[in-house]
Amino acid sequence: MSFRLFLNLKSVSLPHLTGIFLFVWSLDAGLARGQSFTVDPASVGQPNTALNQEPPPAPNDTFNARGFSGTNIIDDENAFFGFPQLNPPDINALSAGYEPLDRTLWDFIFSVDRLSVGVNGSSVNFRSTLNGNAAADLFFTNPALIGTNRLLATDSSLGLTHPIDNVDGAEVFDSRLGIEVPYRGFSVNNDDVYFSIVSGNTIQIAPDPNGGSNVFRQAATLGLVAGDEIDALGLDINLNDDGLIEAIFSLAPNSPSLQTFVPALGRNLSPADILYTDFSGQFDIAGQTGLLGIFPGNLDFFDLTAGNLGLLTTDNVDALDIVYTSTIFNIPQSDIPVDTPVIVVPEPTATLSLLSLGILGAGATLKRKLKPYNSIEKKP
């Protein structure tokens, strides 16, 4: 597998370049550990993976896909979160807190639950038909794919299997170097874990200085009410010093706040809609428009409605991540076949020199400026 990386060298500072070359130098560690995720309690993993061998309650651990290598290892264990060993809660939303929500975005990455089927012609629809569900895959969409989605990585690249497993939290890429590189893992980066649990409407953080976890933001700061459940999370803890701590998230089916009517869409909110908050006690649909009229222009990206993601309003987004520039996996900004994953299990010959050459030859800058998009869901 070859890698291509595109940089705007004029916009990258010396510390960033130093960090980039340090990342290249440590490629074996960087790609051998990458893509943290959580699964739900019914998930078992492929044979000989950490998930498969971990005694219950494994769904309360975070796992690491080792660079989409076809297996997984433990990232942070249940005890890290301060959960009781007997009947601990299930983590179902996950973020390292470094989502570049104040940047012009390139791609939206997500997973869905076992009951989601996607719109006709989408990869979610193809994979759910092929495998019984699409819950162990990762998908993406971008401005070239509004209204549909394509396959980022299959269950097998994560050491998972259809139709049993379900990815319900994910941290795939890391923006802190000024480029998108594979996320190496919470334990490797020594990152705090921002998360929510099943039936939870608060964002928690681990580790707390006193051990275990603690509440980072109460439900009311997101505009949520009793009975709401955060089901996917992307958090920006002021990555680019814009003065805002902000987040995008989805809500689980049956959350009371999904009864909010959206006049611009002619329907109520959906578990497949992505919401935005600046923790001022309100939320809106994430995107350029701000379809609820509360936070217009909250993202420099198209409106993240179910229809624009290539999902049905009855579908459910289970995990999410965002990308604001090209990655070493070169996620295409054009249509590709529904059955072709962008990322496959890497060949052993994928070497350091390939990525080094990609960086050294990065004078050809690839930079896209989004034009305003008016393509929101059509009213039924």
N, C-alpha and C positions, 0 to 999 in steps of 0.2 A: 504494500500500500504506500503510495507516495503522498507527501504532504505539501500543501502550498499555503504560504502565509503572505498576506499583503499588509504593508505598513505605510503610513504617511510619515516618512522620516523627519520632515520639517516640523511635525507636530509632536514628536516624541523627544522628551528631555533626556539628558545624559543619565540620570538615575533610572529612567525607564529602560533605556538601551542596556544599561548594566544589568538590570533585572531580567531583561529578555535573554541576554547571553548567558546569564546564570541559569535561566530556565533551560536553555538549549544544552548547556553543559551537564545539567542534571536530568536529561530526558529520560534515562532509564527509570529514575525515581518518579518523574512527573507523569509518564504514561503508564508506568507499571502500577501506579495508584491514581485513580481518577474516577469521577462521577459517583458521588455519594447519593444514596437513595434509601428509602424505607419501603416496606411492604406491609400488607394487611395480615391479620392473623391466620388466614387460610392459606397463605403462600408457603411453598416448600422448597423452591429452588431446584436446580439441576443437581444430579448426584455429584458428590465430592466438592460441592461449594460450601462456603461457610454457612449460608442460610440453610442448606440441607442438613448440615451436621450440627448446627447449633440447637441445643435443647430448648424447648419452649420456656419463656415466651420470646422467641426470636424477633417477632415484629416490633418489639420495643427497642431493638438495636438499630443503629444506622450501618449500612453496608457500603462497600466500595467496589466498583466494577473493574478496577485495575486497568483503566484505559480501554474499556469495551473489549476486554480480552477473552470473554467467554466464560469467566468465572467471577466469583466475588469473595471478598474477605470482610472481616469485621472492621468497622470504622470506630464507632463509639458504642460501648455496651450499655445495657439497661441501667447498670449501677451508676454510670456517668450522669444520668439524668436525676438520680436520687429517687427512682421509683421503687416501690416495694417489690420484693421478689415474687410474692404471691399476688396474682391477678393485677399486674401493673397495667396502666393505660396504654392504648395503642397510639403511637405517633403517626399523624396522618397529614402533616404539613411541615415543610422543612425549608430553611434558608440560612445562608451564612451571613446575610445582611449587606451584601455588596452588589446588589442589582443596580445597574446604571440607569435608573428611572428618569434622570434628567438629561439623558443623551438621545440623539436620534437613533432609533432602534432599527435593527436589521431583521431579526428573526424572533419568533415566539415559539418556545418549545414546551410541550405538554404531554401528559398522559391522561388516559380516560379510565373509567371504571368498567366492570365486567358487563354492564347492561348497555353501554354506549355503542352506537352503530354508525354514526357519522352520516353525512349526506352521500348520495349516490356519486360515484366517481372519486371519492376521497380514499386516502390510504387507510383511515380508520374503518371505513366501510369494507374495503378489501380485506383487511386483516381480521376484522370481526367475523366476516363470512368464511374466511379460510380456516380460522383457528377456533371458532366458537366464541371468542371475544378478543379484544385488542388491548387488554388491561396490563400486559407485561411489556408493551412496546413504548418507545418514545416517538413523538411526531413533531412536526414543525409546520409553520406557515409564515409567510412574509408578504410584502406588497405585490409580488408577482403571482401570488397564489390566493388572493382574497377570495373567500367563499369555498375553499377546499383546503386540503392538508396533504402532506407527504411524509414518508417514513424516514425518521432520523436513525433509529437503531432498533433492532429486533430484540425480542426476549432473550435469545441465545447469547447475544453479545453482553448481556448483563448477568449471565449465569442463571436465568429464569426460564420458565416453561409455560406455554399455553396449554390448556385454558385455565390452569390452576392459579397462577401467581398474579399479583396486582401491585404495580408500582403506585404508591400513594404519597410520595414525597421525593423530590429530586433536586440536586445541585450539580449541574452539568458543566458549566463554564465559569471562569473566574475573570473579572474585568480589572483587577487591581494593577496590572502592569501597563494599562493603557491599551492593551489588546486582549482578545479573548483566547485564553489558554484553557486546557482541560483542568477542571477543578480537582485538586490532588487529594482532597479529603479533609474532614474536620480535624481529625487527630494529627495528620501530617502538618497541616497549616496552623495547628493550635488555635483554631477559630472557635468563637462562641457558636452555639447552635440555637437558632431562633426557630421555634416550633409551636405547633398546636396539637392537641390530642382529640381523639374521637369524642364527640359531644361537647367539645370545648369551643368557646368563642373569645378566648384571650390568646395573646401571643406570649409565650414563655421563653426564657433564656436559660441556657445551661453552659458552663457551670456557674452557679451562684457563688459569690466569694465565700459563703459559709458552707459550700457543698451542695450538690443537687441542683435544682432549678428554681427559678423564681419568675413572677409575672413581669414581663417587659412592657406590655400595653394592655390595659383593661378593655373589655368589649365595648364599653361606651365610647372610647376614643376612636373606634372604627365606625361608630354609628350602628353597632349591632345590639340586638336585644336578647332576652332570655330565650333559649331554644335554638338560636343560630349556631352553626358549626362551621368553622373555617376548615376548608378542605384542600386548599393549595395556597402557597404563600411565596411571594418574592419581596424581599425587604431591602430598602436602601437606607443605610444608617449614615447619610450625609457623605456619600462617597466622594462627591465632587464639590463639596463645600458650598452648596447652594442654599444652605440654611434650613433645609427641610429634611426631616425623617419621614419617609413615605413608604407606601407598600401597595402592591397589587395582590389580589387574593380571589378565591372563589368560595362559594358557599355550598355545603352539602345539600342534597335533596331534603325537602321538608323543613328547611330553615325558614322561620317566619318572615324574615326580611325579603325572601324571594317573592312574597306577595306584593312587593312594590311594583306599581304599574309604570311602564315606560311609554309615554304617549308617542314618542318618535318611532317606536317599534310596534305599537299597537298590541302589546302583550306585557305580562309580568316578567320580572327577572327570571333567569334560568340558571341552573347549576353549571351550565356551560358558558355563562357570561363571566368575564373577568372584571373585577371591581377595583377601584382605586380609592385610597384614603391618604390624607396627610395627618391623620390622628387628631383632627380638630372636632371629632364627633359626628362626622358625616362621611358618606361614600358616594361615588358616582361610577358609571361604567368607564373602564379604563380606555383611553384613546384620545384622539385629537378633538373630538366633538364635545365630549362630556354630555352624554345623551340625557342625563337627568337634570342638566342645567346647573349643577352644583360646582363642578370643577372643570370648566371648559379648558381644553388644551392641556389636560393633565399629563398626557404622554405625547411625544413626537412620533406617533405611529397611528395606524388606522384603528378604528374602534374595535375593541376586542369583544365583540358579541359572538354568541353561539354560531350564527349564520356565517359571519366573516371567518370563523375558525374552521368552517367546513363541518360543523356539528349540528345536530338537531337540538331543539330547546329541551328535549327530554334526556339528552346526554348529560354527562357529568365530568368536568375537568378535575382530575385527581392530584395532579402535580404540575408545576410550571417552572420555567426558567426563561431568561431573555438574553439576547445577544445584540450588541450594538456595533460590532465591526466584524470583519471576516475572521474566521477561525482556521486553525491548522487543518480542520476537516473540510474546509471550503464548502459550506452549506450553499447550495446553488440558489441564485436569485432568479430562477426560471423553472418552468415545469419539468418534472421528471416522471418516469413511470410509477404507478401506484405501488408496485411490488418491489421496488428497488431501494434498499436502505442507503442513505448517504454514508453511514459509518458501518463498516463490517469488522469482524474480528480481525485484528491486525496480523499480518504475516510476521514471522520471526525476523525477517530481513529488513523490516522497517527500522532504519538506523538513524543515529544522531546526525550523520552527514547530510541526509536528505533535508532535515529541518534546518540545519545550518546554512545550506545553500539557499534554501527558501528565504531565510532572513537576509543573507548577504546580497541576494538579488532582488531585494524588495524596493528598488527604486521606482518601479512601476506602481504608482499609488492607485488603489481602488477605493474610491470614496463616493458615497451616494448621498444625495440630499433628497429627502422625501418631499414631494409636492402634496398639497392638501388633498385628502381623499374624501369623497362624498359617498363612497360605497358602503352604506350601512344596510342592514337587513331590510328587505322589503316587507311591508306589512302583509299579513296573511289575507 
